[in-house]
Amino acid sequence: MTEAEIKLKRTESILLELIPEALGSLNDKRLHEIDVVDIKLSRGRSDAKVYIDPHYYSEAEKNMFLKLLRKARPLIETYCMKDQGWYRSPKLTFEFDEHFAQAQNIEELFKRIAKEKENHES
C-alpha cells in the first residue's frame, strides 16, 4: 500500500467516527438514528460518499433522510474540520448502501437455481 492510499484510508476511518458524532450533536432527533456504514473518499480527498444503512426504510423515509442530510451537510463538514483542525473538509454526499440488499438478492437467485437444478435432475 502506498503512502497516499494509507492517508486516504486513515481519513476515511476518521470520517467514519466523526460523522456519527456530528449527527448526534445536531438538534434534529431523526438524524440521530442514522447508521453510517462506509465512506469512500475521492483520490484527492476533496469529495466523500457517505453510505448509510437503509434499515428497511420506505422510499419516502429515505428521501426525507437524504433531504435532511443535504441541509445538515455544512454543519457536519464544519464539525469534522473543527474536530481535526483541518483547513477544509471533504464535500460530503449521502447515499443509502444498497450493496447488502443486492448481495441478498444474488444469494436468493443462486438458491433458486440450485433448487431448480435439483428438481430437473430428479
C-alpha positions in Angstrom: 0.0 0.0 0.0 1.4 3.4 -0.9 1.6 6.4 1.4 -1.2 8.1 -0.4 -3.5 5.1 0.0 -2.7 4.9 3.7 -3.6 8.6 4.1 -6.8 8.0 2.2 -7.8 5.0 4.4 -6.9 6.9 7.6 -9.1 9.9 6.6 -11.9 7.5 5.7 -11.7 5.9 9.2 -11.6 9.3 10.9 -14.7 10.4 9.0 -16.4 7.1 9.8 -16.1 8.1 13.5 -16.7 11.8 13.2 -19.8 11.8 11.1 -22.0 9.8 13.5 -20.7 12.1 16.3 -21.7 15.1 14.2 -25.1 13.7 13.5 -25.6 13.1 17.3 -24.7 16.7 18.1 -27.4 18.1 15.8 -30.8 19.2 17.2 -32.9 17.0 14.8 -33.5 13.8 16.6 -34.4 12.0 13.4 -30.8 12.2 12.3 -29.5 10.5 15.5 -30.9 7.1 14.3 -28.9 7.1 11.1 -26.1 4.5 10.9 -23.1 5.3 8.7 -21.9 2.0 7.1 -19.0 3.1 4.9 -17.2 6.2 3.5 -15.4 6.4 0.1 -13.1 9.3 -0.5 -12.0 10.6 -3.9 -8.3 10.4 -4.7 -7.7 14.0 -3.8 -9.7 13.7 -0.6 -11.9 16.6 -1.8 -15.2 14.6 -2.1 -16.6 11.8 0.1 -19.5 9.5 -0.4 -21.1 8.6 2.9 -23.1 5.3 2.7 -26.0 4.9 5.1 -27.7 1.7 6.3 -31.1 1.5 4.7 -32.7 -0.2 7.7 -35.6 -1.2 5.5 -36.8 2.4 5.3 -39.6 3.2 2.9 -38.7 5.2 -0.2 -40.5 8.3 1.4 -38.4 7.9 4.5 -35.2 7.6 2.5 -36.0 10.7 0.6 -36.8 12.6 3.8 -33.5 11.5 5.4 -31.5 12.4 2.3 -33.1 15.9 2.2 -32.3 16.4 5.9 -28.7 15.3 5.4 -28.3 17.6 2.5 -29.4 20.5 4.7 -27.2 19.4 7.6 -24.1 18.8 5.3 -22.4 22.2 6.0 -22.8 21.7 9.8 -21.3 18.1 9.6 -18.4 19.3 7.5 -17.7 22.2 9.9 -17.8 19.7 12.8 -15.2 17.5 11.1 -13.0 20.4 10.3 -13.0 21.8 13.8 -12.5 18.4 15.5 -9.5 17.5 13.3 -8.1 21.0 12.8 -8.3 20.6 9.0 -8.2 23.6 6.7 -11.1 22.2 4.7 -13.3 19.2 4.9 -14.2 16.8 2.0 -17.6 17.7 0.4 -20.0 15.0 1.7 -22.6 13.4 -0.4 -25.0 10.9 1.2 -26.4 7.7 -0.3 -28.1 4.6 1.0 -26.0 1.5 0.8 -27.9 -0.9 -1.4 -25.0 -3.4 -1.7 -26.3 -5.6 1.1 -29.7 -5.9 -0.5 -28.2 -6.7 -3.8 -26.0 -9.4 -2.3 -29.1 -10.9 -0.7 -30.9 -10.9 -4.0 -28.0 -12.6 -5.7 -27.9 -15.3 -3.0 -31.6 -15.9 -3.4 -31.1 -16.3 -7.1 -28.3 -18.9 -6.6 -30.5 -20.8 -4.1 -33.4 -20.8 -6.6 -31.1 -22.0 -9.4 -29.7 -24.8 -7.2 -33.3 -25.9 -6.3 -34.4 -25.9 -10.0 -31.3 -27.9 -10.9 -32.1 -30.5 -8.2 -35.7 -30.7 -9.5 -34.5 -31.3 -13.1 -32.0 -34.0 -12.0 -34.6 -36.0 -10.1 
